[in-house]
Amino acid sequence: MTDPTPRQTALAAPAWRIAVVGAGPAGLALALQAAQQLPRAEISLFDARPADQDVAADPRTLALALGSVQMLRRLGAWPTAGVQPITEVLVSQAPPTVRLRHADAAVRLSAADEGVPMLGAVLSYGTLVACLQQAWQAAEAAQPQRLHSRFGQPVNDVRPLGGPGSVAGGVEVDAGIAERFDLAVVAEGGVFAEQARKAVIHDYRQTAWVGTATLSGATPGLAVERFTRDGPLALLPLPPAADGSLRVALVWCVPSDDDPVAPLTDDQRIAVLNTLLPEAAGTVVALSPLKHFALGLNAERTLVDGAIVRIGNAAQTLHPVAGQGLNLGLRDAAALVHALRGAAPDRLAPLLRRLEWQRGPDRWSMIAATDFLARSFTWRWPGLPAARGLGLAALQALPPLKSALARQMMFGRR
């Protein structure tokens, strides 16, 4: 056997050293995509939790758009069980609203109308993360020389080398021992109340109550968003229970300063929900204990800081009114990996500038839309609910515009 030539040695050496900080859905998806699409990249995945922690038990609910589902399937990281497709979405305004002849204050989006098998899917956080982590660990086992898991190692700091805004110097990641990388992707998010404040911030003074409801008379695969006087109320379809009953994940947003949900018993909450929901949603017959958390906007002005890129909740934490936070983060991850294909570290600065411009329209249109909707529930303008209902009725009456909205929700702004 002959020794490798200098050219062969150069080609075999890693072209990139990339750190991914955070092994949640966005971080794992990015690390897995980079492993598959950047064969000359050395990738280190950091997370504070130990690798053997049972992430599958995390019951938090995720709603993924069709584009995200397709991306995860291409990665070989889509669960085969515990997933409920969304085949219809009903968005409506609760009374008081306009009453129109032959029209409701509602818009209905259908997978059949768009010629797709589903508009999206609902699953638990733990189900998705466990599947992504299994796929990542399989890739790592196949290529241990360039893929590295650093679970149980919290990252204390990520800082540019070579001065503010520097790219040429790369970044230093401190997880006990400072290490140098060409690029660091920060995907550690967290919830609004626990985050350090970013450049663009607004506290909506709203609380989200979340849990699981059991319905009778519901349509399988139907997601419901109801605009109420106090805030949006959403039902996301879950896989049927063992006894065949239909379950939904509940997200009930109300004012924090005068919270109407906190003092209620479970029976009272069920009664109130049934007065707020449209008939098409079915009837709530049982409700799990509810948890609550504060809602706000917390976003960076840019995704890029030198050789540091932030994605997912590390870049923007949004109000859940549109359910698009994780979908936006997954599109950020896909765009970054695509931009790195065929590139080299010495071309990182112009590459990241292009990425910022490329992601801007999708990112800022989603931030603006969710911020406007969230703020609108704090306004007490006469006629505002009626105007919102009129807008929904008009959208339902204009199929091309309704289809454009469905496409943006499924795939983002293209």
PyMOL commands that set and color helices and strands:
alter all, ss='L'
color gray80, all
select helices_A, chain A and resi 6-12+25-37+55-57+66-74+111-114+125-142+192-194+266-276+279-281+312-314+325-340+345-376+384-396+399-411
alter helices_A, ss='H'
color red, helices_A
select strands_A, chain A and resi 16-21+41-47+61-65+84-86+88-93+106-110+120-124+147-151+157-160+171-174+178-181+183-186+200-216+222-227+232-237+246-255+283-287+291-299+304-305+308-310+316-317
alter strands_A, ss='S'
color yellow, strands_A
deselect
rebuild
show_as cartoon
